[in-house]
Amino acid sequence: MTTADDRTESTRARITVRYWAAARAAAGLDTEEHSGDTVGDVLAAAVGAHPALEPVVQVASVLLDGRPAAREAPVADGMRLEVLPPFAGG
């Protein structure tokens, strides 16, 4: 039986991550790709690449293919994850 820990980077799902507002500022770009098995894996990879994202990711909402997603939600190749920090204003 293969576990998530046994999978290599090349066998993990490749996800497009889109950053909004403060997440975009922290990452220094608006879109990139990361790999993972779950939303949490993908977010951890993003934080690993951009440590300034950590406090933003802790409070951000995430959408997976346009729907709210928990950190435990599984991901598949080609999905889009959007990182939405809290917004203020009106």
C-alpha positions as CSV (number, residue, x, y, z in Angstrom):
1,M,0.0,0.0,0.0
2,T,1.3,3.4,-0.9
3,T,1.0,6.2,1.6
4,A,1.2,10.0,1.0
5,D,4.7,9.9,2.6
6,D,5.8,7.3,0.0
7,R,4.8,9.5,-3.0
8,T,7.4,11.5,-4.8
9,E,7.0,15.1,-5.9
10,S,6.4,13.8,-9.5
11,T,3.5,11.6,-8.4
12,R,1.7,14.3,-6.3
13,A,-1.1,16.4,-7.8
14,R,0.1,19.6,-9.5
15,I,-2.1,22.5,-8.5
16,T,-2.3,26.2,-9.7
17,V,-2.3,28.5,-6.7
18,R,-3.7,32.0,-7.1
19,Y,-3.0,34.6,-4.5
20,W,-5.2,37.6,-3.7
21,A,-4.5,40.9,-1.9
22,A,-2.1,40.4,1.1
23,A,-1.4,36.9,-0.1
24,R,-0.2,38.3,-3.4
25,A,2.0,40.8,-1.7
26,A,3.5,38.2,0.6
27,A,4.2,35.7,-2.2
28,G,5.4,38.4,-4.6
29,L,3.4,37.0,-7.5
30,D,-0.2,36.3,-8.3
31,T,-0.1,32.7,-9.6
32,E,2.2,29.7,-9.4
33,E,2.1,25.9,-9.3
34,H,2.7,23.6,-6.3
35,S,2.3,19.9,-5.6
36,G,0.5,18.0,-2.9
37,D,-2.1,15.5,-1.9
38,T,-4.3,17.9,0.1
39,V,-5.1,21.6,0.2
40,G,-2.9,21.7,3.4
41,D,0.1,20.1,1.5
42,V,-0.2,22.7,-1.3
43,L,-0.4,25.5,1.2
44,A,2.6,24.2,3.1
45,A,4.6,24.1,-0.2
46,A,3.6,27.7,-0.9
47,V,4.7,28.8,2.6
48,G,7.9,26.8,2.1
49,A,8.6,28.8,-1.1
50,H,7.4,32.1,0.4
51,P,7.9,32.2,4.2
52,A,6.1,35.6,4.4
53,L,2.9,33.8,3.4
54,E,2.7,31.9,6.7
55,P,0.7,34.5,8.7
56,V,-1.6,35.2,5.8
57,V,-2.3,31.5,5.2
58,Q,-3.2,31.0,8.8
59,V,-6.1,33.4,8.5
60,A,-7.0,33.0,4.8
61,S,-10.0,31.4,3.3
62,V,-9.3,29.0,0.4
63,L,-11.3,28.1,-2.6
64,L,-10.6,24.9,-4.5
65,D,-12.1,25.1,-8.0
66,G,-14.3,28.0,-6.8
67,R,-15.6,26.2,-3.7
68,P,-14.6,26.7,0.0
69,A,-12.2,23.9,1.0
70,A,-10.9,22.5,4.2
71,R,-7.1,22.0,4.6
72,E,-7.8,18.2,4.6
73,A,-9.5,18.3,1.2
74,P,-7.8,16.1,-1.4
75,V,-6.5,17.7,-4.6
76,A,-6.1,16.5,-8.1
77,D,-4.0,17.6,-11.1
78,G,-5.2,20.7,-12.8
79,M,-7.3,22.0,-9.9
80,R,-7.0,25.7,-8.9
81,L,-6.5,26.8,-5.3
82,E,-7.2,30.4,-4.4
83,V,-5.8,32.0,-1.3
84,L,-8.1,34.8,0.0
85,P,-7.0,36.8,3.0
86,P,-9.6,38.6,5.0
87,F,-10.8,41.7,3.2
88,A,-11.8,45.0,4.7
89,G,-13.8,47.8,3.2
90,G,-17.1,48.2,1.7
